[in-house]
């Protein structure tokens, strides 16, 4: 069993969901096997609690990945963990304050060097035109820009939970066609959403912010839909948008 990367505070739920998903054929119609799966996850989670919370002193934002082998004995209604194979990878989150401080240091010490190394030469006015057989790539707008037409969103069916503990929703148009995704995450008492669209032959990205919790918003999807419609979008190009969409799907 492998949980994938998950926020440290959510490891217990992920262990339980992963085991039940793997054993769904055995637990679906067998109450005793379902009880054993619940017992086995409780056993493993208690051991992990002593490590992650008790010894590692995990903090909000830290992440873990848990891998372990196990044996199932259906005739005995028994699940046996192979603790010799248990691997726990722990990733410590660096505080926003520390990252901001180091970012300022890098900008102060390295920005001029980077700009000189990668700055335009010659200037835009003097840049020579080079003729090639390839069509020039279309310039991507750097400023925020709305999609070419009004966004029509009919529904936001949930795709699933990612390995990072975020929730991924599909953005569907009026005809049920998929036009993008929105990834929801909770941070400091609010919900942030990263919206990716492939719309009118172009790719767009936007960040939305909503009050409340993800669970509440999943019950009131119309609120999320309205935010998606009125968001300020950055034009990123179709290929980049599709690449980002594939990345998010791989996190499930």
C-alpha positions in Angstrom: 0.0 0.0 0.0 1.2 3.5 -0.8 -0.6 6.6 0.3 1.2 9.0 -2.0 2.1 12.4 -0.7 -0.4 13.6 1.9 -0.6 16.4 4.4 0.6 15.0 7.7 -2.7 15.9 9.5 -4.6 13.8 7.0 -2.5 10.6 6.9 -4.9 8.5 9.0 -7.9 9.1 6.7 -5.7 8.5 3.6 -4.5 5.2 5.0 -8.0 4.1 5.7 -9.3 5.1 2.3 -6.4 3.5 0.5 -6.8 0.2 2.2 -10.6 0.0 1.8 -10.2 1.0 -1.9 -7.7 -1.9 -2.4 -9.9 -4.4 -0.6 -13.3 -3.2 -1.9 -14.1 -6.6 -3.5 -13.5 -8.3 -0.1 -15.1 -5.8 2.2 -18.1 -4.7 0.1 -20.4 -7.7 1.0 -18.5 -9.1 4.0 -19.1 -7.2 7.2 -16.5 -9.2 9.1 -13.8 -8.4 6.6 -14.9 -4.7 6.6 -14.5 -4.7 10.4 -11.1 -6.3 10.1 -10.0 -3.6 7.6 -11.1 -0.9 10.0 -9.2 -2.6 12.9 -6.1 -3.0 10.8 -6.1 0.7 9.7 -6.6 1.7 13.3 -3.6 -0.4 14.4 -1.3 1.1 11.7 -2.5 4.6 12.3 -1.9 4.4 16.0 1.7 3.3 15.4 2.1 6.1 12.8 0.7 8.7 15.3 3.5 7.9 17.7 6.0 8.5 15.0 4.6 11.4 13.1 3.1 13.4 16.0 5.0 12.1 19.0 8.5 11.8 17.6 8.7 14.0 14.5 6.4 16.7 16.0 4.7 17.3 12.7 3.3 20.7 12.0 0.6 22.1 9.7 1.8 21.9 6.1 4.2 19.0 6.7 3.7 16.1 4.4 4.2 12.3 4.5 4.3 9.3 2.2 3.6 5.9 3.7 4.4 2.6 2.1 3.9 -0.9 3.6 3.2 -4.4 2.5 0.5 -6.5 4.0 -1.1 -10.0 3.8 -4.8 -10.8 3.7 -6.1 -14.0 5.0 -9.8 -14.1 3.9 -10.5 -17.4 5.5 -9.3 -16.1 8.9 -10.8 -12.6 8.3 -7.3 -11.3 9.1 -5.1 -8.5 7.7 -1.5 -8.7 8.7 0.9 -5.8 8.3 4.5 -6.5 7.3 6.1 -3.9 9.6 9.6 -4.8 8.4 8.6 -3.2 5.0 7.1 0.0 6.5 8.6 3.1 5.0 7.6 6.6 6.1 8.9 9.6 4.1 8.5 12.9 6.0 8.7 16.3 4.4 9.1 19.4 6.6 7.4 22.5 5.5 9.4 25.7 5.5 7.5 28.6 7.0 6.3 31.4 4.7 8.4 33.9 6.8 11.6 32.0 6.2 10.9 31.5 2.5 10.1 35.2 2.1 13.3 36.2 4.0 15.4 34.0 1.7 13.6 35.2 -1.4 14.5 38.8 -0.4 18.1 37.8 0.0 18.3 36.1 -3.4 16.6 39.0 -5.1 19.1 41.5 -3.5 22.1 39.4 -4.2 21.4 37.6 -7.5 18.7 39.5 -9.4 21.1 41.8 -11.2 23.4 38.9 -12.2 20.4 36.9 -13.6 19.1 39.9 -15.5 22.4 40.5 -17.0 22.8 36.9 -18.0 19.3 36.5 -19.5 18.4 40.0 -20.5 17.5 40.8 -24.1 20.4 41.6 -26.4 20.1 43.7 -28.5 17.3 45.9 -27.3 13.8 45.4 -28.7 14.1 48.3 -31.0 17.3 47.0 -32.6 16.5 43.3 -32.6 17.0 41.8 -36.1 14.3 39.9 -37.8 15.2 36.3 -38.6 13.1 34.6 -41.3 12.4 30.9 -40.9 10.0 28.5 -42.5 8.3 27.9 -39.2 5.4 30.2 -38.2 6.3 32.5 -35.4 4.8 31.5 -32.0 1.9 33.6 -31.0 2.8 36.1 -28.2 1.2 35.1 -24.9 -0.3 38.0 -23.0 1.5 38.7 -19.8 -1.3 40.7 -18.2 -4.5 39.3 -17.0 -7.1 38.9 -19.8 -10.6 37.5 -20.0 -11.3 34.5 -22.2 -12.7 35.5 -25.6 -16.3 34.9 -24.7 -18.4 34.6 -21.6 -17.6 31.4 -19.7 -20.6 29.1 -19.5 -20.2 26.6 -16.7 -23.0 24.0 -16.2 -21.5 21.8 -13.4 -18.5 21.0 -11.3 -18.4 17.2 -10.7 -15.8 16.1 -8.3 -12.9 14.1 -9.8 -11.3 13.2 -6.5 -8.7 14.0 -3.8 -5.1 14.5 -4.8 -2.1 13.1 -3.0 -1.6 16.6 -1.5 -5.0 16.5 0.1 -6.5 19.0 -2.3 -9.8 18.4 -4.2 -10.0 18.4 -7.9 -13.2 19.3 -9.8 -14.0 19.1 -13.5 -15.4 22.2 -15.1 -18.2 21.2 -17.5 -19.8 23.4 -20.2 -23.5 23.5 -21.1 -23.2 20.4 -23.2 -21.4 18.4 -20.5 -18.1 18.9 -22.3 -15.0 19.3 -20.1 -13.4 22.7 -20.4 -11.0 22.6 -17.5 -10.5 21.9 -13.8 -10.3 23.7 -10.5 -8.2 22.5 -7.7 -9.4 23.6 -4.2 -7.2 23.8 -1.1 -7.8 25.2 2.4 -5.4 27.7 3.8 -5.7 30.0 6.8 -9.5 29.8 7.1 -10.3 30.2 3.4 -10.4 28.2 0.2 -8.1 28.9 -2.6 -8.9 27.6 -6.1 -6.5 27.3 -9.1 -8.6 27.3 -12.3 -7.2 26.0 -15.5 -9.2 26.3 -18.7 -8.8 25.3 -22.3 -11.4 27.6 -23.9 -11.8 28.9 -27.4 -8.6 27.2 -28.5 -6.5 29.0 -25.8 -5.3 28.2 -22.3 -6.1 30.3 -19.3 -5.2 30.2 -15.6 -6.7 32.1 -12.6 -6.7 32.0 -8.8 -10.0 32.4 -6.9 -10.5 32.8 -3.2 -13.6 32.0 -1.2 -14.6 32.0 2.4 -15.6 28.8 4.3 -14.5 25.2 3.8 -14.1 22.9 0.9 -16.9 20.6 2.2 -19.3 23.5 2.4 -18.4 24.7 -1.1 -19.0 21.2 -2.5 -22.5 21.6 -1.2 -22.8 25.0 -2.8 -21.1 24.7 -6.1 -23.0 27.6 -7.6 -20.8 29.9 -5.4 -17.6 28.4 -7.0 -19.1 28.6 -10.5 -19.8 32.3 -10.1 -16.2 32.9 -9.0 -14.9 30.9 -12.0 -17.0 33.1 -14.3 -15.8 36.4 -13.0 -12.2 35.5 -12.3 -9.4 37.5 -13.9 -7.5 35.1 -16.2 -3.9 34.9 -17.3 -3.4 33.7 -20.9 -0.9 30.9 -20.7 -1.3 29.1 -24.1 -3.1 25.9 -24.9 -0.1 23.5 -24.6 0.9 24.8 -21.2 -2.6 24.6 -19.9 -2.9 21.0 -21.2 0.4 20.1 -19.5 -0.7 21.5 -16.2 -4.0 19.6 -16.5 -2.1 16.4 -17.0 0.0 17.1 -14.0 -3.0 17.7 -11.8 -4.6 14.5 -13.0 -1.4 12.5 -12.2 -1.7 13.7 -8.5 -4.9 11.6 -8.0 
